[in-house]
């Protein structure tokens, strides 16, 4: 009995476990894992232009090089001004569920709206997620998804004090050729957007210029939400 009585105050003096911050509620992703798998077959190539205020624009290519029911491997390659690859690039595996999670945004400080985007791919109906971190209305990240094009955003922007300081926009989307039916990359529903002829990222770029470029972008994107879900944390694709 004495031992039991001694244990009670000792137990009462044990430090309380640290509080765990609640996980913020996230909006559902526009594309679930199944839609991403169907919309990004092996051979899909997505080219992006990257523009950071004050620096020379760069280009980057994301290519689906392998895929299973569980996940996908994406090769990231830096491109020169003419769209030619710089170096061999790098490959990184992802699960489809992981990529689906990249399209979920904090409900408490995200505004969603529908619009039409005039882009290098043509006029695209888009759903825009405007993410504004609490306590700093001067900063915002904008993610433009085209509902008819399952995958990463067709455009991403970062605003600071009313100015666009970073833009990443899809300039080409090429789908693998179809052996039968003649659809290929030049036909089918994508042709209407000039496809004839996907952040926040954690990848290693294939060129020093792009790596230097992103070394400036990462702190900007990572610092907005305070949640560590910026580009280098895997917020953006790939």
Secondary structure, 3 states (H helix, E strand, C coil): CHHHHHHHHHHHCCCCCCCCCCCCCECCCCCCHHHHHHHCCCCCEEEEEEEECCCCCEEEEEEEEEECCCEEEEEEEEECCCCCEEEEEEEEEEEHHHHHHCCCCEHHHEEEEEEEEEECCEEEEEEEEEECCCCCCCEEEEEEECCCCCCCCCEEEEEECCEEEEEEEEEEEECCCCCCCCCCCCCHHHHHHCCCCCCCCCCCCCCHHHHHHHHHHHHHHHHHHCCCCCHHHCCCCC
